[in-house]
Amino acid sequence: MNLTTREKAAYGLGAVGKDMVYCIVSGFLMYYYNTVLGISATFVGVLFMVARALDAVNDPFMGIIVEKTNTRMGKFRPWLLIGTVLSAISLYGMYAVPRSLTGTPLLIYASAAYILWGTTYTLMDIPYWSMIPAISQNGKDRENISVIARSCAGFGFAIPTALTMVLVPVLGKGDERTGFQVFAGMISIFFIVAISITVMNVKEKTKPQLHSPRIKEMFQALFRNDQALAVVITIVIFNASIYLTSQLAVYFFKYDIGNSALYGIFGTVGGATQILSMTLLPIFRKKWDRKKIFTGAILTAIFGYGILFTLGTLKISNLVFLCIAAVIIYFGFGLATVLTTVFLADSVDYGEWKTKQRSESVIFSMQTFVVQLASAFSALIAGVGIDLIKLDINAPAQTASTLQGMRFFMIIIPMVGLLLSILFFRRKYKLSEETMGQILTELKDREEQ
């Protein structure tokens, strides 16, 4: 049974809400903690890494908990709803730091709030992406819903990117601290509404497992799935590269370009291009297979990074040229992002074919974990990097060496990371479309026996 338009729209709306949340955390929390609250950038980077290390335990176990859940609502939707409400509350608390807190109490509050948010976000993110293989067994349907979800996620991510540095001063009446708090509250409310619509309209269609595997069995099945691990490692390298840029972008536009509001325009153009590229995937698929498109997408993004680096080196801050770089970079990002989700969904079928154990949530919990891990690595590098290049937020202008260092961390390192991701993927990922067709046929034959 194919997915209805209503189901696709409801699933996509959930992606908008959750990625608005993820954007305001991954793209602006370091700036908020460091520049607004005055916390050391290195401390923030270490905090982000420690929190993600805790998720190394939380994420896989959350996937196992979801696999063992069996309710009238299914195994995904209860956790999706619970996690959303708790994550929304945590998000608001993270940006509503009491002004009376300073010194050690401030560090404790900031640390606890961030760790709590990461844990609660995991509760909803794992079931959300794990639903893709469960709501449809049709390969074309999965590809379409992945495109829709990733496109909507890109749109959701673009909204805070475009509006945060514009709305925060307005909402706070010149006070960034108040502005961030109000904006985070608005996003939290929308987040709850969006996911509630997803929960009410999208249901899993696959039959529940009659055998609930033990934790040991599930980890064994996961690590025997070499193709899932290949995709997961690729996602780590790819996302760490992207997030390093997003962590430093607001600093780049504020201190190098000289206008933080331009980041909103850059992000809006890039976000729109990312969504466009995702919607064009079916057209590209008529001529090229997924692996070739993925390779081309990564190389396109690297080329865009090269343009951005050239503009920075030559001191060219022309908005038109910056937007051209954004179009090229995000066009590649969009295609690559949606394809990693498709590859991971295919690895679920591969794992069932190879191990006779179907564990959507365990495999997709790895995606959530590695995305957070990638974000943590990028935050650690960004935080330490900000201190290493001696960025002075109170100085009227940054030194030439500081700006050069910023471009190195924001552009050159991500370029190297993207190149490594595609080299690793092409060597390790072996599931061609012909192979997947054979696997799905064999799985169907097993069900009929």
C-alpha positions in Angstrom: 0.0 0.0 0.0 1.4 3.3 -1.1 1.7 6.3 1.2 -1.0 8.9 0.9 -0.4 12.6 0.3 -1.7 13.3 3.8 0.8 10.9 5.4 3.7 12.4 3.4 2.7 15.9 4.4 2.3 15.0 8.1 5.7 13.2 8.1 7.3 16.2 6.4 5.9 18.7 8.9 7.4 16.7 11.7 10.8 17.1 10.1 10.3 20.9 9.8 9.7 21.1 13.6 12.5 18.9 14.8 15.1 20.4 12.5 14.1 23.9 13.6 15.1 22.7 17.1 18.3 21.1 15.9 19.3 24.2 14.0 19.0 26.6 16.8 21.1 24.3 19.0 23.7 23.2 16.5 24.1 26.5 14.8 23.6 29.0 17.6 24.1 27.4 21.0 27.9 27.8 21.0 27.5 31.5 20.1 24.8 31.9 22.8 26.9 30.2 25.5 30.2 31.9 24.4 29.2 35.4 23.3 26.0 36.0 25.1 26.7 34.2 28.4 30.5 34.6 28.4 31.4 31.0 28.7 34.8 29.9 27.4 34.5 28.5 23.8 36.8 25.6 24.8 34.6 24.7 27.7 31.6 24.7 25.4 33.4 22.5 22.9 34.4 20.0 25.6 30.8 20.0 27.0 29.4 19.2 23.7 31.8 16.3 23.3 31.1 14.9 26.7 27.4 15.1 26.2 27.6 13.2 22.9 29.8 10.6 24.6 26.9 10.0 27.0 24.7 9.5 23.9 27.0 6.8 22.8 25.2 4.8 25.5 21.8 6.4 25.2 21.2 6.1 21.5 21.7 2.4 20.9 19.7 1.5 24.0 16.9 3.8 22.9 16.8 2.0 19.6 16.5 -1.3 21.6 13.8 0.1 23.8 11.8 1.2 20.7 12.3 -2.3 19.2 10.8 -3.9 22.3 7.8 -1.4 22.5 4.5 -2.9 21.6 1.4 -0.6 22.0 -1.8 0.1 20.1 0.0 3.2 18.7 2.8 1.0 17.5 6.4 1.1 18.7 7.5 4.4 17.2 4.8 7.0 17.9 4.6 6.8 21.7 8.2 7.6 22.0 8.0 10.2 19.3 5.4 12.1 21.2 7.0 11.7 24.7 10.4 12.7 23.4 9.1 15.8 21.6 7.4 17.3 24.7 10.4 16.7 26.9 12.8 18.0 24.3 10.8 21.1 23.7 10.8 21.9 27.5 14.5 21.2 27.6 15.2 23.5 24.7 13.4 26.4 26.3 15.2 25.8 29.6 18.6 25.8 27.7 17.9 29.3 26.4 16.3 30.6 29.6 19.3 30.7 31.8 18.6 32.7 35.0 20.5 36.0 35.0 21.4 35.4 38.6 23.7 32.5 37.7 27.4 33.3 37.2 30.7 31.4 37.6 30.5 27.7 38.5 26.6 27.6 39.0 26.3 29.0 35.4 28.6 26.3 34.1 26.6 23.6 35.9 23.3 24.8 34.7 24.5 25.2 31.1 26.0 21.7 31.2 22.9 20.0 32.7 20.5 21.8 30.4 22.5 20.7 27.3 22.9 17.1 28.4 19.2 16.9 29.2 18.2 18.3 25.8 20.5 15.8 24.0 18.9 12.9 25.9 15.3 14.0 25.3 16.0 14.8 21.6 17.2 11.2 21.2 13.8 10.0 22.5 12.0 11.4 19.5 14.7 11.5 16.8 15.3 7.7 16.7 11.7 6.7 16.3 11.1 9.5 13.7 13.8 8.2 11.3 13.2 4.6 12.2 9.7 4.8 10.9 10.8 5.1 7.2 11.3 1.3 6.6 8.3 0.5 8.8 5.7 2.8 7.1 6.4 1.4 3.6 8.2 -1.6 2.1 8.1 -0.1 -1.4 11.6 1.1 -2.5 10.2 4.0 -4.5 8.0 5.0 -1.6 10.9 5.0 0.7 13.0 7.1 -1.6 10.1 9.6 -2.0 9.4 9.9 1.7 13.1 10.3 2.4 13.2 13.1 -0.1 10.2 14.7 1.5 11.5 14.3 5.0 15.0 15.6 4.2 13.6 18.5 2.1 11.3 19.5 5.0 14.2 19.1 7.4 16.2 21.4 5.2 13.4 23.9 5.3 13.1 23.6 9.0 16.9 24.1 9.4 16.8 27.1 7.1 14.2 29.0 9.2 16.3 29.6 12.3 19.4 30.1 10.1 17.6 32.9 8.3 15.8 34.5 11.2 17.7 34.0 14.4 20.2 36.9 14.1 17.4 39.1 12.7 14.7 38.3 15.2 16.7 37.9 18.3 17.5 41.7 18.6 13.9 42.5 17.8 12.3 40.0 20.2 14.7 41.0 23.0 14.4 44.7 22.2 18.1 44.9 21.8 18.9 42.3 24.5 20.2 39.1 22.8 19.7 37.1 26.0 16.0 37.8 26.1 15.7 37.5 22.4 17.1 34.0 22.3 14.8 33.0 25.1 11.7 34.2 23.4 12.7 32.7 20.0 13.5 29.3 21.6 10.0 29.3 23.2 8.3 30.0 19.9 10.2 27.1 18.3 9.4 24.8 21.2 5.7 25.4 20.7 5.8 24.8 17.0 7.9 21.7 17.5 5.2 20.1 19.7 2.4 21.0 17.3 4.3 19.7 14.2 5.2 16.3 15.7 1.7 15.9 17.1 0.3 16.1 13.6 2.9 13.5 12.5 1.8 11.1 15.3 -1.9 11.5 14.4 -1.5 10.8 10.7 1.5 8.5 10.1 1.2 4.8 11.1 3.5 1.9 10.7 2.4 -0.8 8.3 4.8 -3.6 8.8 3.9 -6.5 11.1 5.3 -6.4 14.6 8.1 -8.9 15.4 6.9 -12.0 17.1 10.3 -12.4 18.7 11.7 -9.6 20.8 15.5 -10.1 20.6 17.8 -9.8 23.6 20.2 -6.8 23.7 23.1 -9.1 23.0 21.4 -10.5 19.9 20.6 -7.0 18.6 24.2 -5.7 19.0 25.4 -8.8 17.2 23.0 -8.2 14.3 24.1 -4.6 14.1 27.8 -5.2 13.9 27.3 -8.0 11.4 25.6 -5.4 9.1 28.8 -4.2 7.4 26.8 -2.0 4.9 25.0 -0.2 7.7 28.3 0.5 9.4 29.8 1.8 6.1 26.9 4.3 5.8 27.2 5.2 9.4 30.9 6.0 9.2 30.3 8.0 6.0 27.6 10.0 7.8 30.0 10.8 10.7 32.7 12.2 8.4 30.2 14.0 6.2 28.2 15.6 9.0 31.2 16.6 11.0 32.5 18.6 8.0 29.1 20.3 7.6 28.6 21.1 11.3 32.1 22.6 11.7 31.1 25.1 9.1 27.7 25.8 10.7 29.3 26.2 14.2 31.6 28.9 12.9 29.4 30.6 10.3 27.8 33.1 12.6 31.3 34.1 13.8 32.5 34.3 10.2 29.8 36.7 9.1 29.9 38.8 12.3 33.7 39.2 12.6 35.0 38.6 9.0 32.2 39.8 6.8 31.2 42.4 9.4 27.5 41.8 9.3 25.9 38.8 11.1 22.5 39.6 9.5 24.0 38.5 6.2 24.3 35.0 7.6 20.5 34.9 7.4 20.5 35.7 3.7 23.3 33.2 3.0 21.5 30.5 5.0 18.2 31.3 3.3 19.6 31.0 -0.2 21.5 27.9 0.8 18.5 26.3 2.5 16.3 27.0 -0.5 18.9 25.5 -2.8 19.2 22.4 -0.5 15.5 21.8 -0.7 15.5 22.3 -4.5 18.3 19.8 -4.9 16.5 17.2 -2.8 13.3 17.6 -5.0 15.4 17.1 -8.1 16.7 13.8 -7.0 14.1 11.8 -8.9 15.1 13.6 -12.1 18.8 12.8 -11.6 17.8 9.2 -10.8 16.5 8.8 -14.4 20.1 9.2 -15.7 22.5 8.2 -12.9 22.4 5.6 -10.1 22.5 6.7 -6.4 26.2 6.2 -5.8 27.2 8.3 -8.8 24.8 11.1 -7.7 26.2 10.9 -4.1 29.8 11.2 -5.5 28.9 14.2 -7.7 27.0 15.9 -4.8 30.1 15.7 -2.5 32.4 17.0 -5.2 30.0 19.9 -5.9 30.0 20.9 -2.3 33.8 20.8 -2.2 33.9 23.1 -5.2 31.6 25.5 -3.5 33.8 25.6 -0.4 36.7 26.4 -2.7 34.9 29.5 -4.0 34.0 30.6 -0.4 37.7 30.2 0.6 38.8 32.3 -2.4 36.3 35.0 -1.5 37.6 35.2 2.0 41.2 35.2 1.0 40.7 38.0 -1.5 38.6 40.0 1.0 35.5 39.9 -1.3 32.4 40.3 0.8 30.0 40.9 -2.1 26.6 39.3 -1.3 26.1 38.0 -4.8 29.3 36.0 -4.8 28.6 34.7 -1.3 25.2 33.5 -2.4 26.7 31.8 -5.5 29.0 29.9 -3.1 25.9 29.1 -0.9 24.0 27.7 -3.9 26.8 25.4 -5.0 27.6 24.2 -1.4 24.1 23.5 -0.4 23.1 21.9 -3.7 25.6 19.2 -3.0 24.6 19.0 0.7 21.0 18.4 -0.2 21.5 15.5 -2.5 24.1 13.9 -0.3 21.9 14.2 2.9 18.8 12.6 1.4 20.8 9.8 -0.2 22.5 8.8 3.1 19.0 8.2 4.5 18.1 6.1 1.5 21.3 4.1 1.8 20.7 3.5 5.5 17.1 2.3 4.8 18.5 -0.1 2.3 20.9 -1.4 4.8 18.0 -2.4 7.0 16.8 -4.8 4.3 20.3 -6.0 3.8 20.7 -6.7 7.5 17.4 -8.7 7.5 18.5 -10.6 4.5 21.9 -11.4 6.0 21.1 -12.0 9.6 17.3 -12.8 9.5 16.9 -10.0 12.1 15.2 -6.8 11.1 16.1 -3.9 13.5 15.1 -0.5 12.0 15.5 1.3 15.3 18.9 -0.1 16.2 20.3 0.9 12.8 18.6 4.3 12.7 19.6 5.0 16.3 23.2 4.8 15.0 22.3 7.5 12.5 21.0 9.7 15.3 24.1 8.9 17.4 26.6 9.6 14.7 25.0 12.8 13.7 25.2 14.0 17.3 28.8 12.6 17.5 29.7 14.5 14.3 28.2 17.6 15.8 30.2 17.0 19.0 33.5 16.6 17.1 32.8 19.8 15.1 31.9 21.7 18.3 35.0 20.6 20.0 37.2 21.6 17.1 35.3 24.9 16.7 35.5 25.7 20.4 39.2 25.0 20.7 39.8 26.6 17.4 38.1 29.9 18.5 40.5 30.1 21.4 43.5 29.0 19.4 43.0 31.7 16.8 42.6 34.2 19.7 39.2 35.5 18.7 38.4 38.6 20.8 34.6 39.2 20.9 35.2 42.6 22.5 37.8 43.9 20.0 36.7 46.4 17.4 38.4 44.3 14.7 40.1 40.9 14.5 43.7 40.5 13.4 44.5 39.1 10.0 45.9 35.9 11.5 42.7 35.4 13.5 40.6 35.7 10.3 42.9 33.4 8.4 42.6 30.8 11.2 38.8 31.1 11.1 38.7 30.3 7.4 41.0 27.3 7.9 38.8 25.8 10.6 35.5 26.8 8.8 36.4 25.9 5.2 39.7 23.9 4.7 39.1 21.3 7.3 35.5 20.6 6.1 36.8 20.3 2.5 39.2 17.6 3.6 36.5 15.8 5.6 34.1 15.8 2.6 36.8 14.3 0.3 37.5 11.6 2.9 33.8 10.7 3.2 33.4 10.0 -0.5 36.6 8.0 -0.8 35.6 5.8 2.2 32.0 5.4 0.9 33.0 4.4 -2.6 35.4 1.8 -1.2 33.1 0.2 1.4 29.5 0.5 0.3 28.6 -2.4 -2.0 24.8 -2.3 -2.3 24.0 -1.6 -6.0 20.4 -1.1 -7.1 20.5 -4.5 -8.8 21.7 -6.1 -5.6 18.9 -4.5 -3.6 16.4 -5.7 -6.1 17.5 -9.3 -5.5 17.5 -8.9 -1.8 14.0 -7.5 -1.7 12.8 -10.3 -3.9 14.3 -12.9 -1.6 12.8 -11.2 1.5 9.4 -11.3 -0.1 9.8 -15.0 -0.9 10.7 -15.7 2.7 7.5 -13.9 3.9 5.4 -16.0 1.6 6.9 -19.3 2.8 
